[in-house]
Amino acid sequence: MMDSTDAADLIAEIHQDRADDQAAASFQKWAALMIAIMAAVLAVGGLGGGNATDDMIESNIKASDTWAFYQAKNVRQTMYEIEAEKLKASLAVGGVSAAERESAEARLRDYEATVARYDSEPDPNDPSKGEGKKELSAQAKSFEAAFDRAARRDDNFDLAEVLLQLALVLGSVAILAVNRWILITSAALGILGGLLTLNGFFLLAPLP
């Protein structure tokens, strides 16, 4: 038979089990909330990483196309420079008759004007979008800078994704094991992943 002492012990044990169950339930609730937040950050970072990759591809294509246009301009400019030098030499040594001299000088001026135009031809509405070598070089370098910036962003997003994935796995383990230290480790990885995600959007600090 159960005496009063046994009954008191049983009641205390039931209360302890209920308290443990409530603590475990509370722990699992907060862990689940943390996992949901990290999953949301991971989704946002995945979107940012996809956009960064698209920006890298677009900037790389634009830089390549612009440098190709620059090289084509440079080849044509060199051809006109060669013709201008030949004509100058002919005029200097008297290789052009008096009757043709005026026409030759006019051609020389056209050659020199074309050479100058190939070197710099700013757009009247937007000088940075001209089609001269000077403008094309500046545009190509700006596309290369945009590529580098997108690549730095992508690196942040990639590292953030790895850390957040690990944090989610550890968070799930923490819920099953009801282990506070595993959850703390998960939270630390999640915070670091969140900071890297933020850095991926704004590049507040360079990666080591």
BAVO-722593 format. One record per residue: residue in three letters; z, x, y of N, C-alpha, C in turn. Coordinates in steps of 0.05 Angstrom, whole numbers, plus 5000, padded with zeros to 4 digits. Last residue first. Layout:
% residues N
+-----+------+------+------+------+------+------+------+------+------+
!   r !  n.w !  n.u !  n.v ! ca.w ! ca.u ! ca.v !  c.w !  c.u !  c.v !
+-----+------+------+------+------+------+------+------+------+------+
! ALA !    Z !    X !    Y !    Z !    X !    Y !    Z !    X !    Y !
...
+-----+------+------+------+------+------+------+------+------+------+
% end
This chain:
% residues 208
+-----+------+------+------+------+------+------+------+------+------+
!   r !  n.w !  n.u !  n.v ! ca.w ! ca.u ! ca.v !  c.w !  c.u !  c.v !
+-----+------+------+------+------+------+------+------+------+------+
! PRO ! 4082 ! 5752 ! 5757 ! 4087 ! 5782 ! 5754 ! 4066 ! 5794 ! 5736 !
! LEU ! 4045 ! 5709 ! 5800 ! 4056 ! 5715 ! 5774 ! 4061 ! 5745 ! 5771 !
! PRO ! 4064 ! 5697 ! 5869 ! 4045 ! 5708 ! 5849 ! 4060 ! 5712 ! 5822 !
! ALA ! 4082 ! 5633 ! 5896 ! 4089 ! 5661 ! 5889 ! 4070 ! 5671 ! 5868 !
! LEU ! 4056 ! 5586 ! 5908 ! 4077 ! 5595 ! 5926 ! 4085 ! 5624 ! 5921 !
! LEU ! 4011 ! 5554 ! 5892 ! 4010 ! 5584 ! 5892 ! 4031 ! 5595 ! 5912 !
! PHE ! 4007 ! 5499 ! 5887 ! 4010 ! 5510 ! 5914 ! 4009 ! 5540 ! 5915 !
! PHE ! 3998 ! 5487 ! 5832 ! 3986 ! 5471 ! 5853 ! 3986 ! 5485 ! 5880 !
! GLY ! 4028 ! 5525 ! 5805 ! 3999 ! 5522 ! 5799 ! 3985 ! 5506 ! 5821 !
! ASN ! 4079 ! 5516 ! 5823 ! 4065 ! 5540 ! 5833 ! 4035 ! 5539 ! 5827 !
! LEU ! 4089 ! 5471 ! 5792 ! 4089 ! 5469 ! 5821 ! 4074 ! 5492 ! 5833 !
! THR ! 4088 ! 5496 ! 5742 ! 4069 ! 5474 ! 5748 ! 4066 ! 5471 ! 5778 !
! LEU ! 4131 ! 5530 ! 5747 ! 4104 ! 5542 ! 5744 ! 4082 ! 5521 ! 5750 !
! LEU ! 4172 ! 5492 ! 5750 ! 4167 ! 5510 ! 5773 ! 4139 ! 5523 ! 5771 !
! GLY ! 4167 ! 5470 ! 5698 ! 4163 ! 5454 ! 5722 ! 4157 ! 5470 ! 5747 !
! GLY ! 4181 ! 5514 ! 5667 ! 4154 ! 5502 ! 5665 ! 4147 ! 5485 ! 5689 !
! LEU ! 4234 ! 5519 ! 5683 ! 4215 ! 5541 ! 5688 ! 4186 ! 5531 ! 5686 !
! ILE ! 4253 ! 5470 ! 5663 ! 4255 ! 5476 ! 5692 ! 4235 ! 5498 ! 5699 !
! GLY ! 4244 ! 5477 ! 5608 ! 4231 ! 5455 ! 5623 ! 4231 ! 5460 ! 5653 !
! LEU ! 4277 ! 5519 ! 5596 ! 4248 ! 5523 ! 5592 ! 4233 ! 5501 ! 5608 !
! ALA ! 4326 ! 5493 ! 5606 ! 4319 ! 5517 ! 5621 ! 4289 ! 5522 ! 5619 !
! ALA ! 4325 ! 5451 ! 5569 ! 4325 ! 5445 ! 5598 ! 4316 ! 5469 ! 5614 !
! SER ! 4328 ! 5479 ! 5521 ! 4304 ! 5463 ! 5527 ! 4302 ! 5457 ! 5557 !
! THR ! 4379 ! 5501 ! 5527 ! 4355 ! 5519 ! 5525 ! 4330 ! 5504 ! 5532 !
! ILE ! 4407 ! 5453 ! 5526 ! 4409 ! 5470 ! 5550 ! 4385 ! 5490 ! 5551 !
! LEU ! 4397 ! 5436 ! 5475 ! 4387 ! 5420 ! 5497 ! 4387 ! 5436 ! 5523 !
! ILE ! 4423 ! 5475 ! 5446 ! 4394 ! 5473 ! 5443 ! 4382 ! 5457 ! 5466 !
! TRP ! 4474 ! 5462 ! 5462 ! 4463 ! 5488 ! 5470 ! 4432 ! 5488 ! 5467 !
! ARG ! 4485 ! 5411 ! 5441 ! 4484 ! 5415 ! 5470 ! 4470 ! 5441 ! 5478 !
! ASN ! 4458 ! 5374 ! 5391 ! 4467 ! 5401 ! 5397 ! 4463 ! 5407 ! 5427 !
! VAL ! 4441 ! 5334 ! 5355 ! 4462 ! 5329 ! 5375 ! 4475 ! 5355 ! 5382 !
! ALA ! 4397 ! 5340 ! 5323 ! 4421 ! 5355 ! 5316 ! 4445 ! 5349 ! 5333 !
! LEU ! 4361 ! 5306 ! 5349 ! 4367 ! 5302 ! 5321 ! 4393 ! 5316 ! 5312 !
! ILE ! 4362 ! 5327 ! 5401 ! 4369 ! 5299 ! 5396 ! 4377 ! 5294 ! 5367 !
! ALA ! 4345 ! 5379 ! 5392 ! 4372 ! 5375 ! 5403 ! 4381 ! 5346 ! 5399 !
! VAL ! 4292 ! 5371 ! 5376 ! 4311 ! 5382 ! 5357 ! 4340 ! 5377 ! 5366 !
! SER ! 4272 ! 5353 ! 5425 ! 4272 ! 5335 ! 5402 ! 4292 ! 5344 ! 5381 !
! GLY ! 4279 ! 5400 ! 5455 ! 4292 ! 5376 ! 5463 ! 4294 ! 5355 ! 5440 !
! LEU ! 4244 ! 5434 ! 5429 ! 4272 ! 5440 ! 5428 ! 4289 ! 5415 ! 5436 !
! VAL ! 4195 ! 5409 ! 5443 ! 4203 ! 5412 ! 5415 ! 4233 ! 5417 ! 5412 !
! LEU ! 4197 ! 5412 ! 5499 ! 4196 ! 5386 ! 5486 ! 4204 ! 5388 ! 5456 !
! ALA ! 4196 ! 5468 ! 5506 ! 4219 ! 5452 ! 5515 ! 4220 ! 5425 ! 5502 !
! LEU ! 4145 ! 5480 ! 5487 ! 4169 ! 5491 ! 5473 ! 4194 ! 5475 ! 5481 !
! GLN ! 4116 ! 5454 ! 5527 ! 4113 ! 5446 ! 5499 ! 4137 ! 5455 ! 5482 !
! LEU ! 4132 ! 5483 ! 5571 ! 4139 ! 5455 ! 5569 ! 4136 ! 5444 ! 5541 !
! LEU ! 4110 ! 5533 ! 5560 ! 4139 ! 5530 ! 5563 ! 4147 ! 5501 ! 5560 !
! VAL ! 4054 ! 5521 ! 5559 ! 4068 ! 5533 ! 5536 ! 4098 ! 5528 ! 5537 !
! GLU ! 4046 ! 5501 ! 5611 ! 4042 ! 5484 ! 5588 ! 4056 ! 5494 ! 5563 !
! ALA ! 4056 ! 5546 ! 5642 ! 4074 ! 5523 ! 5645 ! 4071 ! 5504 ! 5620 !
! LEU ! 4012 ! 5577 ! 5628 ! 4039 ! 5586 ! 5621 ! 4059 ! 5563 ! 5622 !
! ASP ! 3972 ! 5544 ! 5651 ! 3971 ! 5552 ! 5622 ! 3999 ! 5560 ! 5613 !
! PHE ! 3985 ! 5542 ! 5705 ! 3985 ! 5518 ! 5689 ! 3986 ! 5524 ! 5659 !
! ASN ! 3978 ! 5596 ! 5719 ! 4004 ! 5583 ! 5722 ! 4006 ! 5558 ! 5705 !
! ASP ! 3924 ! 5603 ! 5709 ! 3943 ! 5619 ! 5695 ! 3971 ! 5606 ! 5696 !
! ASP ! 3902 ! 5568 ! 5747 ! 3899 ! 5562 ! 5719 ! 3919 ! 5578 ! 5702 !
! ARG ! 3914 ! 5595 ! 5795 ! 3925 ! 5569 ! 5790 ! 3924 ! 5562 ! 5760 !
! ARG ! 3881 ! 5639 ! 5788 ! 3910 ! 5643 ! 5790 ! 3925 ! 5616 ! 5784 !
! ALA ! 3831 ! 5614 ! 5788 ! 3840 ! 5629 ! 5764 ! 3870 ! 5633 ! 5764 !
! ALA ! 3828 ! 5595 ! 5840 ! 3829 ! 5576 ! 5818 ! 3839 ! 5589 ! 5792 !
! ARG ! 3826 ! 5645 ! 5866 ! 3848 ! 5626 ! 5871 ! 3851 ! 5606 ! 5848 !
! ASP ! 3777 ! 5664 ! 5847 ! 3802 ! 5679 ! 5841 ! 3827 ! 5661 ! 5845 !
! PHE ! 3742 ! 5625 ! 5868 ! 3744 ! 5629 ! 5839 ! 3771 ! 5643 ! 5832 !
! ALA ! 3748 ! 5634 ! 5922 ! 3756 ! 5608 ! 5911 ! 3759 ! 5610 ! 5880 !
! ALA ! 3726 ! 5685 ! 5925 ! 3755 ! 5682 ! 5931 ! 3765 ! 5655 ! 5920 !
! GLU ! 3674 ! 5672 ! 5912 ! 3689 ! 5690 ! 5894 ! 3719 ! 5688 ! 5899 !
! PHE ! 3661 ! 5641 ! 5956 ! 3661 ! 5629 ! 5929 ! 3677 ! 5646 ! 5909 !
! SER ! 3664 ! 5681 ! 5995 ! 3683 ! 5658 ! 5996 ! 3684 ! 5643 ! 5970 !
! LYS ! 3622 ! 5713 ! 5979 ! 3649 ! 5724 ! 5978 ! 3670 ! 5701 ! 5980 !
! ALA ! 3579 ! 5678 ! 5989 ! 3584 ! 5687 ! 5962 ! 3613 ! 5698 ! 5959 !
! GLN ! 3583 ! 5674 ! 6046 ! 3586 ! 5651 ! 6029 ! 3593 ! 5659 ! 6000 !
! ALA ! 3573 ! 5727 ! 6061 ! 3599 ! 5715 ! 6068 ! 3604 ! 5690 ! 6051 !
! SER ! 3520 ! 5732 ! 6042 ! 3541 ! 5750 ! 6032 ! 3569 ! 5738 ! 6037 !
! LEU ! 3494 ! 5694 ! 6074 ! 3495 ! 5690 ! 6045 ! 3517 ! 5708 ! 6032 !
! GLU ! 3499 ! 5717 ! 6125 ! 3512 ! 5692 ! 6119 ! 3515 ! 5687 ! 6089 !
! LYS ! 3469 ! 5765 ! 6117 ! 3497 ! 5766 ! 6127 ! 3512 ! 5740 ! 6120 !
! LYS ! 3419 ! 5746 ! 6101 ! 3435 ! 5761 ! 6083 ! 3465 ! 5763 ! 6091 !
! GLY ! 3412 ! 5676 ! 6123 ! 3407 ! 5705 ! 6125 ! 3425 ! 5720 ! 6105 !
! GLU ! 3422 ! 5622 ! 6123 ! 3409 ! 5633 ! 6100 ! 3401 ! 5662 ! 6103 !
! GLY ! 3486 ! 5592 ! 6143 ! 3459 ! 5602 ! 6147 ! 3448 ! 5614 ! 6122 !
! LYS ! 3537 ! 5572 ! 6147 ! 3520 ! 5562 ! 6125 ! 3491 ! 5571 ! 6129 !
! SER ! 3564 ! 5589 ! 6190 ! 3573 ! 5599 ! 6164 ! 3556 ! 5591 ! 6141 !
! PRO ! 3543 ! 5561 ! 6234 ! 3535 ! 5589 ! 6229 ! 3543 ! 5600 ! 6202 !
! ASP ! 3520 ! 5500 ! 6237 ! 3543 ! 5513 ! 6223 ! 3535 ! 5541 ! 6216 !
! ASN ! 3476 ! 5488 ! 6267 ! 3498 ! 5468 ! 6266 ! 3523 ! 5480 ! 6254 !
! PRO ! 3442 ! 5532 ! 6260 ! 3450 ! 5524 ! 6288 ! 3474 ! 5505 ! 6288 !
! ASP ! 3457 ! 5580 ! 6213 ! 3450 ! 5552 ! 6217 ! 3460 ! 5544 ! 6245 !
! PRO ! 3434 ! 5648 ! 6221 ! 3455 ! 5627 ! 6220 ! 3444 ! 5599 ! 6225 !
! GLU ! 3409 ! 5696 ! 6194 ! 3396 ! 5671 ! 6202 ! 3416 ! 5648 ! 6201 !
! SER ! 3398 ! 5763 ! 6185 ! 3417 ! 5743 ! 6195 ! 3402 ! 5719 ! 6206 !
! ASP ! 3358 ! 5787 ! 6155 ! 3384 ! 5800 ! 6157 ! 3405 ! 5780 ! 6166 !
! TYR ! 3314 ! 5756 ! 6162 ! 3325 ! 5758 ! 6135 ! 3353 ! 5770 ! 6136 !
! ARG ! 3307 ! 5766 ! 6216 ! 3314 ! 5739 ! 6207 ! 3325 ! 5739 ! 6179 !
! ALA ! 3292 ! 5820 ! 6216 ! 3317 ! 5812 ! 6230 ! 3326 ! 5784 ! 6221 !
! VAL ! 3243 ! 5815 ! 6189 ! 3265 ! 5831 ! 6178 ! 3291 ! 5824 ! 6190 !
! THR ! 3216 ! 5783 ! 6226 ! 3222 ! 5772 ! 6199 ! 3244 ! 5788 ! 6186 !
! ALA ! 3212 ! 5818 ! 6268 ! 3226 ! 5793 ! 6272 ! 3234 ! 5780 ! 6245 !
! GLU ! 3180 ! 5857 ! 6245 ! 3207 ! 5864 ! 6253 ! 3224 ! 5839 ! 6258 !
! TYR ! 3133 ! 5828 ! 6236 ! 3147 ! 5841 ! 6213 ! 3176 ! 5846 ! 6221 !
! ASP ! 3119 ! 5815 ! 6288 ! 3125 ! 5794 ! 6269 ! 3141 ! 5805 ! 6245 !
! ARG ! 3109 ! 5865 ! 6309 ! 3131 ! 5849 ! 6320 ! 3139 ! 5827 ! 6301 !
! LEU ! 3065 ! 5879 ! 6277 ! 3090 ! 5895 ! 6275 ! 3114 ! 5879 ! 6286 !
! ARG ! 3028 ! 5842 ! 6295 ! 3037 ! 5840 ! 6267 ! 3063 ! 5856 ! 6264 !
! ALA ! 3021 ! 5862 ! 6346 ! 3032 ! 5835 ! 6343 ! 3043 ! 5831 ! 6315 !
! GLU ! 2999 ! 5911 ! 6335 ! 3025 ! 5911 ! 6348 ! 3038 ! 5883 ! 6345 !
! ALA ! 2951 ! 5894 ! 6314 ! 2970 ! 5909 ! 6297 ! 2998 ! 5909 ! 6309 !
! SER ! 2927 ! 5871 ! 6358 ! 2933 ! 5854 ! 6335 ! 2953 ! 5868 ! 6317 !
! GLU ! 2921 ! 5917 ! 6390 ! 2937 ! 5894 ! 6400 ! 2946 ! 5876 ! 6376 !
! ARG ! 2887 ! 5949 ! 6358 ! 2914 ! 5957 ! 6364 ! 2932 ! 5934 ! 6373 !
! GLU ! 2835 ! 5940 ! 6349 ! 2854 ! 5927 ! 6331 ! 2883 ! 5932 ! 6338 !
! ALA ! 2810 ! 5969 ! 6387 ! 2804 ! 5940 ! 6386 ! 2824 ! 5925 ! 6368 !
! ALA ! 2826 ! 6020 ! 6377 ! 2835 ! 6007 ! 6402 ! 2831 ! 5977 ! 6401 !
! SER ! 2846 ! 6028 ! 6308 ! 2827 ! 6029 ! 6330 ! 2837 ! 6014 ! 6354 !
! VAL ! 2898 ! 6066 ! 6280 ! 2888 ! 6039 ! 6286 ! 2869 ! 6041 ! 6310 !
! GLY ! 2919 ! 6115 ! 6276 ! 2903 ! 6105 ! 6253 ! 2892 ! 6078 ! 6257 !
! GLY ! 2951 ! 6143 ! 6311 ! 2925 ! 6134 ! 6320 ! 2907 ! 6125 ! 6297 !
! VAL ! 3001 ! 6153 ! 6295 ! 2981 ! 6175 ! 6291 ! 2953 ! 6167 ! 6299 !
! ALA ! 3027 ! 6105 ! 6307 ! 3036 ! 6131 ! 6319 ! 3016 ! 6153 ! 6317 !
! LEU ! 3002 ! 6067 ! 6277 ! 3000 ! 6065 ! 6306 ! 3008 ! 6092 ! 6319 !
! SER ! 3018 ! 6084 ! 6226 ! 2989 ! 6083 ! 6233 ! 2986 ! 6082 ! 6263 !
! ALA ! 3074 ! 6078 ! 6230 ! 3062 ! 6105 ! 6225 ! 3033 ! 6105 ! 6233 !
! LYS ! 3077 ! 6023 ! 6235 ! 3087 ! 6041 ! 6257 ! 3074 ! 6068 ! 6254 !
! LEU ! 3057 ! 6007 ! 6186 ! 3042 ! 6000 ! 6210 ! 3051 ! 6017 ! 6233 !
! LYS ! 3097 ! 6027 ! 6152 ! 3069 ! 6036 ! 6149 ! 3053 ! 6031 ! 6175 !
! GLU ! 3141 ! 5997 ! 6171 ! 3141 ! 6027 ! 6173 ! 3113 ! 6038 ! 6170 !
! ALA ! 3125 ! 5945 ! 6156 ! 3129 ! 5952 ! 6185 ! 3129 ! 5982 ! 6189 !
! GLU ! 3124 ! 5949 ! 6101 ! 3099 ! 5944 ! 6116 ! 3102 ! 5951 ! 6145 !
! ILE ! 3178 ! 5958 ! 6092 ! 3159 ! 5978 ! 6084 ! 3133 ! 5974 ! 6099 !
! GLU ! 3200 ! 5910 ! 6112 ! 3208 ! 5936 ! 6124 ! 3187 ! 5958 ! 6117 !
! TYR ! 3178 ! 5874 ! 6076 ! 3170 ! 5873 ! 6104 ! 3177 ! 5898 ! 6119 !
! MET ! 3206 ! 5890 ! 6030 ! 3176 ! 5890 ! 6031 ! 3166 ! 5890 ! 6060 !
! THR ! 3259 ! 5880 ! 6045 ! 3250 ! 5908 ! 6040 ! 3220 ! 5910 ! 6041 !
! GLN ! 3258 ! 5824 ! 6047 ! 3263 ! 5840 ! 6071 ! 3253 ! 5869 ! 6068 !
! ARG ! 3251 ! 5812 ! 5993 ! 3230 ! 5805 ! 6012 ! 3234 ! 5821 ! 6038 !
! VAL ! 3300 ! 5833 ! 5973 ! 3274 ! 5843 ! 5963 ! 3252 ! 5837 ! 5983 !
! ASN ! 3337 ! 5802 ! 6000 ! 3337 ! 5831 ! 6004 ! 3311 ! 5843 ! 5995 !
! LYS ! 3327 ! 5751 ! 5980 ! 3323 ! 5756 ! 6009 ! 3320 ! 5786 ! 6014 !
! ALA ! 3343 ! 5760 ! 5928 ! 3315 ! 5752 ! 5933 ! 3308 ! 5758 ! 5963 !
! GLN ! 3397 ! 5770 ! 5936 ! 3380 ! 5791 ! 5926 ! 3351 ! 5785 ! 5931 !
! TYR ! 3414 ! 5719 ! 5955 ! 3417 ! 5743 ! 5972 ! 3398 ! 5766 ! 5962 !
! PHE ! 3405 ! 5689 ! 5910 ! 3389 ! 5683 ! 5934 ! 3390 ! 5707 ! 5953 !
! ALA ! 3444 ! 5712 ! 5878 ! 3416 ! 5713 ! 5870 ! 3398 ! 5708 ! 5894 !
! TRP ! 3490 ! 5698 ! 5907 ! 3483 ! 5727 ! 5904 ! 3454 ! 5730 ! 5896 !
! THR ! 3488 ! 5643 ! 5898 ! 3486 ! 5653 ! 5925 ! 3478 ! 5683 ! 5925 !
! ASP ! 3494 ! 5638 ! 5843 ! 3469 ! 5628 ! 5855 ! 3466 ! 5640 ! 5883 !
! SER ! 3546 ! 5660 ! 5837 ! 3523 ! 5673 ! 5823 ! 3496 ! 5664 ! 5837 !
! ALA ! 3576 ! 5624 ! 5867 ! 3576 ! 5652 ! 5875 ! 3551 ! 5666 ! 5863 !
! LYS ! 3568 ! 5576 ! 5839 ! 3559 ! 5578 ! 5866 ! 3557 ! 5607 ! 5875 !
! ILE ! 3591 ! 5590 ! 5789 ! 3563 ! 5583 ! 5791 ! 3552 ! 5586 ! 5819 !
! ASN ! 3644 ! 5598 ! 5806 ! 3629 ! 5620 ! 5793 ! 3599 ! 5615 ! 5794 !
! SER ! 3659 ! 5548 ! 5825 ! 3658 ! 5570 ! 5843 ! 3642 ! 5594 ! 5832 !
! GLU ! 3655 ! 5517 ! 5777 ! 3639 ! 5511 ! 5800 ! 3636 ! 5534 ! 5819 !
! ILE ! 3694 ! 5543 ! 5745 ! 3666 ! 5541 ! 5736 ! 3648 ! 5536 ! 5760 !
! MET ! 3741 ! 5535 ! 5776 ! 3732 ! 5562 ! 5769 ! 3702 ! 5562 ! 5761 !
! ASP ! 3744 ! 5480 ! 5779 ! 3740 ! 5495 ! 5803 ! 3730 ! 5523 ! 5797 !
! ASP ! 3755 ! 5469 ! 5725 ! 3730 ! 5458 ! 5737 ! 3724 ! 5474 ! 5763 !
! THR ! 3806 ! 5493 ! 5722 ! 3783 ! 5503 ! 5706 ! 3757 ! 5494 ! 5717 !
! ALA ! 3834 ! 5460 ! 5757 ! 3831 ! 5488 ! 5763 ! 3808 ! 5501 ! 5747 !
! ASN ! 3832 ! 5411 ! 5730 ! 3818 ! 5414 ! 5756 ! 3814 ! 5443 ! 5763 !
! GLY ! 3863 ! 5425 ! 5685 ! 3835 ! 5417 ! 5682 ! 3819 ! 5419 ! 5708 !
! GLY ! 3912 ! 5435 ! 5710 ! 3898 ! 5457 ! 5697 ! 3869 ! 5450 ! 5692 !
! GLY ! 3925 ! 5384 ! 5730 ! 3920 ! 5406 ! 5748 ! 3905 ! 5429 ! 5736 !
! LEU ! 3931 ! 5358 ! 5680 ! 3910 ! 5349 ! 5699 ! 3904 ! 5371 ! 5719 !
! GLY ! 3974 ! 5386 ! 5661 ! 3949 ! 5386 ! 5646 ! 3926 ! 5378 ! 5664 !
! GLY ! 4013 ! 5373 ! 5698 ! 4004 ! 5401 ! 5697 ! 3977 ! 5403 ! 5682 !
! VAL ! 4020 ! 5320 ! 5684 ! 4011 ! 5326 ! 5711 ! 3999 ! 5355 ! 5711 !
! ALA ! 4040 ! 5327 ! 5632 ! 4015 ! 5312 ! 5637 ! 4003 ! 5318 ! 5664 !
! LEU ! 4087 ! 5355 ! 5642 ! 4066 ! 5367 ! 5626 ! 4039 ! 5353 ! 5630 !
! VAL ! 4116 ! 5317 ! 5670 ! 4108 ! 5342 ! 5684 ! 4085 ! 5356 ! 5669 !
! ALA ! 4123 ! 5281 ! 5628 ! 4108 ! 5273 ! 5652 ! 4098 ! 5297 ! 5667 !
! ALA ! 4154 ! 5312 ! 5594 ! 4128 ! 5303 ! 5584 ! 4110 ! 5294 ! 5608 !
! MET ! 4200 ! 5317 ! 5625 ! 4184 ! 5341 ! 5618 ! 4156 ! 5333 ! 5609 !
! ILE ! 4217 ! 5263 ! 5624 ! 4210 ! 5276 ! 5650 ! 4192 ! 5301 ! 5645 !
! ALA ! 4227 ! 5256 ! 5570 ! 4207 ! 5240 ! 5583 ! 4198 ! 5252 ! 5609 !
! ILE ! 4269 ! 5293 ! 5563 ! 4243 ! 5297 ! 5549 ! 4221 ! 5281 ! 5562 !
! MET ! 4309 ! 5268 ! 5593 ! 4299 ! 5295 ! 5601 ! 4272 ! 5300 ! 5588 !
! LEU ! 4316 ! 5222 ! 5563 ! 4307 ! 5220 ! 5591 ! 4295 ! 5246 ! 5600 !
! ALA ! 4335 ! 5244 ! 5516 ! 4310 ! 5230 ! 5516 ! 4298 ! 5227 ! 5544 !
! ALA ! 4384 ! 5264 ! 5535 ! 4364 ! 5283 ! 5524 ! 4336 ! 5269 ! 5524 !
! TRP ! 4410 ! 5218 ! 5549 ! 4403 ! 5236 ! 5570 ! 4382 ! 5256 ! 5561 !
! LYS ! 4415 ! 5195 ! 5497 ! 4401 ! 5180 ! 5519 ! 4392 ! 5199 ! 5541 !
! GLN ! 4443 ! 5232 ! 5468 ! 4416 ! 5227 ! 5461 ! 4400 ! 5212 ! 5483 !
! PHE ! 4493 ! 5228 ! 5496 ! 4478 ! 5254 ! 5494 ! 4449 ! 5249 ! 5488 !
! SER ! 4506 ! 5175 ! 5484 ! 4502 ! 5184 ! 5512 ! 4486 ! 5209 ! 5513 !
! ALA ! 4511 ! 5179 ! 5429 ! 4491 ! 5161 ! 5440 ! 4485 ! 5169 ! 5469 !
! ALA ! 4554 ! 5215 ! 5425 ! 4527 ! 5223 ! 5414 ! 4505 ! 5205 ! 5426 !
! ALA ! 4593 ! 5185 ! 5449 ! 4586 ! 5211 ! 5461 ! 4558 ! 5219 ! 5451 !
! GLN ! 4596 ! 5142 ! 5413 ! 4588 ! 5137 ! 5441 ! 4579 ! 5163 ! 5455 !
! ASP ! 4613 ! 5169 ! 5368 ! 4587 ! 5155 ! 5368 ! 4578 ! 5150 ! 5396 !
! ASP ! 4662 ! 5187 ! 5385 ! 4642 ! 5207 ! 5378 ! 4614 ! 5194 ! 5378 !
! ALA ! 4687 ! 5138 ! 5392 ! 4684 ! 5156 ! 5416 ! 4662 ! 5177 ! 5410 !
! ARG ! 4687 ! 5120 ! 5340 ! 4673 ! 5105 ! 5360 ! 4668 ! 5122 ! 5385 !
! ASP ! 4719 ! 5159 ! 5317 ! 4691 ! 5156 ! 5308 ! 4675 ! 5141 ! 5328 !
! GLN ! 4766 ! 5148 ! 5344 ! 4754 ! 5174 ! 5347 ! 4724 ! 5173 ! 5339 !
! HIS ! 4779 ! 5097 ! 5326 ! 4774 ! 5101 ! 5354 ! 4760 ! 5128 ! 5359 !
! ILE ! 4787 ! 5109 ! 5272 ! 4765 ! 5091 ! 5280 ! 4758 ! 5094 ! 5310 !
! GLU ! 4831 ! 5142 ! 5276 ! 4806 ! 5153 ! 5265 ! 4782 ! 5135 ! 5273 !
! ALA ! 4870 ! 5106 ! 5295 ! 4862 ! 5129 ! 5311 ! 4836 ! 5141 ! 5302 !
! ILE ! 4872 ! 5071 ! 5251 ! 4863 ! 5061 ! 5277 ! 4854 ! 5084 ! 5295 !
! LEU ! 4892 ! 5106 ! 5213 ! 4866 ! 5094 ! 5209 ! 4855 ! 5084 ! 5235 !
! ASP ! 4942 ! 5118 ! 5234 ! 4923 ! 5140 ! 5230 ! 4895 ! 5129 ! 5227 !
! ALA ! 4966 ! 5068 ! 5232 ! 4962 ! 5081 ! 5258 ! 4941 ! 5103 ! 5256 !
! ALA ! 4967 ! 5060 ! 5177 ! 4951 ! 5042 ! 5194 ! 4946 ! 5054 ! 5222 !
! ASP ! 5002 ! 5100 ! 5162 ! 4974 ! 5101 ! 5152 ! 4957 ! 5083 ! 5170 !
! THR ! 5048 ! 5081 ! 5187 ! 5037 ! 5107 ! 5194 ! 5008 ! 5109 ! 5186 !
! SER ! 5058 ! 5032 ! 5161 ! 5052 ! 5032 ! 5190 ! 5040 ! 5058 ! 5199 !
! ASP ! 5025 ! 5037 ! 5097 ! 5047 ! 5032 ! 5114 ! 5039 ! 5034 ! 5143 !
! MET ! 4989 ! 5006 ! 5046 ! 4987 ! 5021 ! 5072 ! 5012 ! 5015 ! 5089 !
! MET ! 5000 ! 5017 ! 4976 ! 5000 ! 5000 ! 5000 ! 5000 ! 5017 ! 5025 !
+-----+------+------+------+------+------+------+------+------+------+
% end
